[in-house]
Amino acid sequence: MPTQTAPVALYTDPDAYERERRSIFATTWQFLGLASELTRPGDYLAETLAGYPIVAVRGDDGALHGFHNVCRHRAGPLVDDPKGRCDKEFVCRYHAWRYSFDGRLLEATDFGSAPGFNAGDYGLFPVRVEAWCGLVFVNMDMGAKPAAETLAPLQSRLASCAQLSARTHHAHVIECNWKVYVENYLDGHHDDAHRHLHASMTAPADTASDDMRMEGNVALQLVRNDRGVDIGFWAWVWPNLGLSFARGVLLIEHMRPIGAQRMRLHHLHLHEPEDPRVDAAIDAQEQIADEDAEICQRVQENLKAGIFGRGVLSPTHEAAIAWFQDRTGG
């Protein structure tokens, strides 16, 4: 019997999304940004990841510290911008409670005297934060295995990209469940969705699915030219991070859910300054992303129409999707 696709409710039901928030996104390493943006004490990166507001900061001790971007007084935000620098401390944007970069409450501003109130009991809610190969990851599970262990299959591949200093960022809101987009990312068999692109833009290498290997939390496929020489790689990291390198550009794709049927795709391109290959490579990647977004939105519309039940997965081309759906309860 062929492997069936996951139940439609997993792509449309708000309750299913809420379960995923807590069981998947609160327990896995999530990409936050680049370590090069956190060099001085007070430098911070902040994002909302599957509904969880997170901030990571370089401390006065030189270490990285991570917290929920939530004041312990009445849940105000510590910072508003996605990146920036705080001078000496975090100051809540609501009532100006002050916190050190290691999360201690320094002053409950104008709070007054309250019996039993102890500032030591009201430090920020911590999250794990680690830098790996120049990338910053956070995890709300304080007992999680180190990020380096999770990402180990990519160590040698990412190390070769360490010299890429220039960056270009794009973000797209896509009206589909995050898993629809991930499954599209894992599907190397949808060339018809990109039929308007020149073949050299969509198929720079042999990408047959039997070249893909799944190891722990990583799916990895080498990119080869027509002579069989490795010229890059394509990878996906559980649950929602894509990494690929070709033509001098490292593309980081983070698929961030913002609801049961909506997500935000962040594209970060890292490359050498003034590399003549970059503009064409980025243009191709962005056009592919636009076309992927269009087909994913159409799939989402069909899923919620109430007609589709469960489909089937190709053992030749869609083994990685079956692997993913098995992890998400499909």
C-alpha positions as CSV (number, residue, x, y, z in Angstrom):
1,M,0.0,0.0,0.0
2,P,1.5,3.4,-0.9
3,T,2.3,5.9,1.8
4,Q,-0.5,8.4,2.3
5,T,-0.1,12.1,2.9
6,A,-0.9,13.6,6.3
7,P,-4.5,14.4,7.3
8,V,-5.8,17.7,6.0
9,A,-6.6,18.9,9.5
10,L,-2.9,19.1,10.3
11,Y,-2.7,21.9,7.7
12,T,-5.9,23.8,8.6
13,D,-6.9,23.3,12.2
14,P,-5.8,26.0,14.7
15,D,-5.8,23.4,17.5
16,A,-3.3,21.4,15.5
17,Y,-1.1,24.5,15.1
18,E,-1.2,25.2,18.8
19,R,-0.1,21.6,19.5
20,E,2.8,22.1,17.1
21,R,3.8,25.4,18.8
22,R,4.3,23.6,22.1
23,S,5.5,20.2,21.0
24,I,7.8,21.3,18.0
25,F,8.7,25.0,18.1
26,A,9.1,25.2,21.9
27,T,11.5,22.3,21.9
28,T,13.7,22.7,18.8
29,W,16.6,24.9,17.7
30,Q,15.3,27.9,15.8
31,F,17.5,30.1,13.6
32,L,17.6,33.7,14.9
33,G,20.3,35.5,12.9
34,L,24.0,36.0,12.4
35,A,26.6,36.0,15.2
36,S,28.3,38.9,13.4
37,E,25.4,41.1,14.4
38,L,26.1,40.4,18.1
39,T,29.6,41.5,18.6
40,R,29.4,44.2,21.4
41,P,27.7,44.1,24.8
42,G,24.1,45.2,24.3
43,D,23.8,44.1,20.7
44,Y,20.6,42.1,20.3
45,L,18.5,40.2,17.9
46,A,14.7,39.8,18.4
47,E,12.0,37.8,16.6
48,T,8.7,36.2,17.2
49,L,9.1,32.5,16.5
50,A,5.8,30.6,16.2
51,G,4.2,33.1,18.5
52,Y,7.0,33.1,21.0
53,P,8.7,36.6,21.4
54,I,12.5,36.0,21.7
55,V,15.5,38.2,22.2
56,A,19.2,37.2,22.3
57,V,21.8,39.7,23.5
58,R,25.6,39.9,23.9
59,G,26.2,40.3,27.6
60,D,28.8,42.3,29.5
61,D,30.5,39.0,30.2
62,G,31.0,38.4,26.4
63,A,28.5,35.5,26.4
64,L,25.3,35.2,24.5
65,H,22.1,35.3,26.6
66,G,18.6,34.5,25.5
67,F,15.2,35.4,26.9
68,H,11.5,35.7,26.1
69,N,11.0,39.3,25.1
70,V,8.5,39.6,28.0
71,C,8.8,41.8,31.1
72,R,8.0,40.0,34.4
73,H,5.8,43.0,35.6
74,R,2.9,43.0,33.2
75,A,4.2,41.3,30.0
76,G,5.5,44.4,28.2
77,P,8.2,44.1,25.6
78,L,11.9,44.7,26.3
79,V,12.7,45.7,22.8
80,D,10.7,46.6,19.7
81,D,13.1,46.3,16.8
82,P,14.4,43.1,15.2
83,K,17.9,44.1,15.9
84,G,19.7,46.9,17.7
85,R,21.8,47.8,20.7
86,C,20.8,48.6,24.3
87,D,23.3,50.9,26.0
88,K,23.6,49.4,29.5
89,E,20.6,47.3,30.2
90,F,17.1,46.2,29.0
91,V,14.4,48.7,29.9
92,C,10.8,47.5,29.5
93,R,8.9,49.6,27.0
94,Y,5.8,49.6,29.2
95,H,6.7,50.6,32.8
96,A,10.5,50.8,32.5
97,W,11.5,47.9,34.7
98,R,15.3,47.5,34.2
99,Y,17.1,44.2,33.6
100,S,20.8,43.2,33.2
101,F,21.9,41.5,30.0
102,D,22.1,38.2,32.0
103,G,18.4,38.6,32.9
104,R,18.5,39.9,36.5
105,L,15.9,42.4,37.5
106,L,17.9,45.5,38.5
107,E,15.0,47.9,39.3
108,A,11.2,47.6,39.5
109,T,10.9,51.3,38.5
110,D,8.3,53.2,40.7
111,F,6.9,49.9,41.9
112,G,6.7,50.9,45.5
113,S,7.0,48.8,48.6
114,A,5.1,45.5,48.4
115,P,5.3,42.9,51.2
116,G,7.1,39.8,50.1
117,F,8.3,41.3,46.8
118,N,11.8,40.0,46.0
119,A,13.5,41.3,42.8
120,G,15.5,38.1,42.7
121,D,12.3,36.2,41.9
122,Y,11.5,38.3,38.8
123,G,14.3,37.8,36.4
124,L,13.6,37.3,32.7
125,F,12.3,34.0,31.4
126,P,15.4,32.4,29.9
127,V,15.9,30.5,26.6
128,R,18.9,28.6,25.3
129,V,21.0,30.5,22.8
130,E,24.1,29.2,20.9
131,A,26.2,30.4,18.0
132,W,27.3,27.7,15.5
133,C,29.3,28.3,12.3
134,G,28.4,32.0,12.5
135,L,24.7,31.4,12.9
136,V,22.7,32.1,16.1
137,F,20.1,29.6,17.3
138,V,17.6,29.7,20.2
139,N,15.7,26.9,22.0
140,M,13.0,27.3,24.6
141,D,13.8,23.9,26.0
142,M,16.5,24.5,28.6
143,G,17.4,20.8,28.6
144,A,17.8,20.4,24.8
145,K,20.9,18.9,23.3
146,P,23.5,21.4,22.1
147,A,22.8,23.0,18.7
148,A,26.1,21.8,17.4
149,E,25.0,18.2,18.0
150,T,21.8,18.7,16.1
151,L,23.6,20.4,13.2
152,A,26.7,18.2,13.2
153,P,26.1,16.7,9.7
154,L,26.5,20.2,8.2
155,Q,29.6,21.3,10.1
156,S,32.1,20.8,7.2
157,R,29.7,22.3,4.7
158,L,29.0,25.5,6.7
159,A,32.6,25.9,7.7
160,S,33.5,26.5,4.0
161,C,31.0,29.4,3.9
162,A,32.5,31.3,6.9
163,Q,34.1,33.9,4.6
164,L,30.8,35.1,3.1
165,S,30.4,38.5,4.6
166,A,27.9,40.5,2.5
167,R,24.2,39.8,3.0
168,T,20.8,40.4,1.4
169,H,17.5,39.8,3.2
170,H,14.0,39.3,1.8
171,A,10.8,38.4,3.7
172,H,7.6,37.1,2.3
173,V,4.2,36.5,4.0
174,I,2.7,33.4,2.4
175,E,-0.9,32.3,3.0
176,C,-0.3,28.7,3.7
177,N,0.5,26.3,6.6
178,W,4.2,26.2,7.3
179,K,4.2,22.4,6.5
180,V,2.9,23.0,3.0
181,Y,6.0,25.1,2.3
182,V,8.4,22.7,4.0
183,E,7.0,19.8,2.0
184,N,7.4,21.9,-1.2
185,Y,11.0,22.6,-0.2
186,L,11.7,18.9,0.3
187,D,10.1,18.1,-3.1
188,G,12.6,18.2,-5.9
189,H,10.1,16.9,-8.4
190,H,8.0,20.0,-9.1
191,D,9.8,21.5,-12.1
192,D,6.5,22.3,-13.8
193,A,5.9,25.0,-11.1
194,H,9.1,26.7,-12.4
195,R,8.6,26.0,-16.1
196,H,9.1,29.7,-17.0
197,L,12.6,29.8,-15.6
198,H,15.6,28.9,-17.7
199,A,16.9,25.4,-16.9
200,S,20.2,26.7,-15.8
201,M,18.4,28.7,-13.0
202,T,16.5,25.8,-11.6
203,A,18.7,22.8,-12.3
204,P,22.4,23.7,-11.8
205,A,23.1,20.1,-10.9
206,D,21.9,16.6,-10.8
207,T,19.5,16.6,-7.8
208,A,18.1,13.0,-8.0
209,S,16.4,12.0,-4.8
210,D,18.6,9.0,-4.3
211,D,21.5,11.3,-3.7
212,M,19.7,12.7,-0.6
213,R,20.6,11.3,2.9
214,M,18.7,11.8,6.1
215,E,20.9,12.0,9.2
216,G,19.3,12.8,12.6
217,N,17.6,16.2,12.2
218,V,19.2,16.9,8.8
219,A,18.4,16.0,5.2
220,L,21.5,16.7,3.0
221,Q,22.0,16.5,-0.8
222,L,25.1,17.4,-2.6
223,V,24.9,19.7,-5.7
224,R,27.0,18.5,-8.7
225,N,27.7,19.9,-12.1
226,D,27.2,18.0,-15.3
227,R,30.7,16.4,-14.8
228,G,29.7,15.0,-11.4
229,V,31.9,17.5,-9.4
230,D,30.5,18.7,-6.1
231,I,29.8,22.5,-6.4
232,G,27.5,23.0,-3.4
233,F,24.9,21.5,-1.2
234,W,21.2,21.6,-0.4
235,A,20.0,20.9,3.2
236,W,17.0,21.0,5.4
237,V,17.1,21.1,9.2
238,W,14.2,19.9,11.3
239,P,11.7,21.5,11.7
240,N,11.8,24.6,9.4
241,L,15.2,25.7,8.2
242,G,16.6,25.4,4.7
243,L,20.3,25.9,3.8
244,S,21.7,25.7,0.3
245,F,25.0,26.8,-1.3
246,A,25.6,27.3,-5.1
247,R,27.2,29.9,-7.3
248,G,28.9,31.6,-4.5
249,V,25.7,32.3,-2.5
250,L,24.6,30.6,0.8
251,L,20.8,30.9,1.0
252,I,19.2,30.6,4.5
253,E,15.5,30.0,4.3
254,H,13.6,30.1,7.6
255,M,9.9,29.1,7.4
256,R,8.2,30.8,10.4
257,P,4.6,30.0,11.1
258,I,2.4,32.9,12.1
259,G,-0.9,31.0,12.3
260,A,-2.5,27.7,11.2
261,Q,-2.7,28.9,7.6
262,R,-0.1,31.7,7.3
263,M,3.7,31.8,7.5
264,R,6.5,34.2,6.9
265,L,9.5,33.1,4.8
266,H,12.8,34.8,5.6
267,H,15.5,34.6,2.9
268,L,19.0,35.6,3.9
269,H,21.6,35.5,1.2
270,L,25.3,35.5,2.3
271,H,27.9,36.1,-0.4
272,E,31.3,37.6,-1.2
273,P,31.2,41.4,-1.8
274,E,31.1,42.3,-5.5
275,D,30.9,38.7,-6.6
276,P,29.6,39.0,-10.2
277,R,27.6,35.8,-9.9
278,V,25.5,37.1,-7.0
279,D,22.9,39.3,-8.6
280,A,21.8,36.6,-11.1
281,A,21.8,33.9,-8.4
282,I,19.7,35.9,-6.0
283,D,17.3,37.0,-8.7
284,A,16.8,33.3,-9.6
285,Q,16.3,32.3,-6.0
286,E,13.7,35.0,-5.4
287,Q,11.8,34.1,-8.5
288,I,11.7,30.5,-7.5
289,A,10.5,31.6,-4.0
290,D,7.7,33.6,-5.6
291,E,6.6,30.7,-7.7
292,D,6.8,28.3,-4.8
293,A,4.7,30.7,-2.7
294,E,2.1,30.8,-5.4
295,I,1.7,27.1,-5.7
296,C,1.8,26.6,-2.0
297,Q,-1.0,29.1,-1.6
298,R,-3.1,27.3,-4.2
299,V,-2.4,24.0,-2.4
300,Q,-3.6,25.6,0.9
301,E,-6.8,26.8,-0.8
302,N,-7.5,23.3,-2.0
303,L,-6.8,21.7,1.3
304,K,-9.3,24.0,3.1
305,A,-12.0,23.6,0.4
306,G,-13.1,20.3,1.9
307,I,-12.6,18.1,-1.2
308,F,-9.2,16.6,-0.8
309,G,-8.8,13.8,1.7
310,R,-5.4,12.0,1.7
311,G,-3.1,11.7,-1.3
312,V,-0.1,9.4,-1.8
313,L,3.6,9.9,-1.7
314,S,6.1,8.8,-4.4
315,P,8.7,6.4,-3.0
316,T,11.1,7.6,-5.7
317,H,10.8,11.4,-5.3
318,E,9.0,12.1,-2.0
319,A,10.7,9.9,0.6
320,A,11.9,13.1,2.4
321,I,8.3,14.3,2.7
322,A,7.3,11.0,4.2
323,W,10.2,11.3,6.7
324,F,9.0,14.9,7.6
325,Q,5.3,13.9,7.9
326,D,6.2,11.0,10.2
327,R,7.9,13.5,12.5
328,T,4.9,15.9,12.4
329,G,2.3,13.3,13.3
330,G,1.1,12.6,9.7
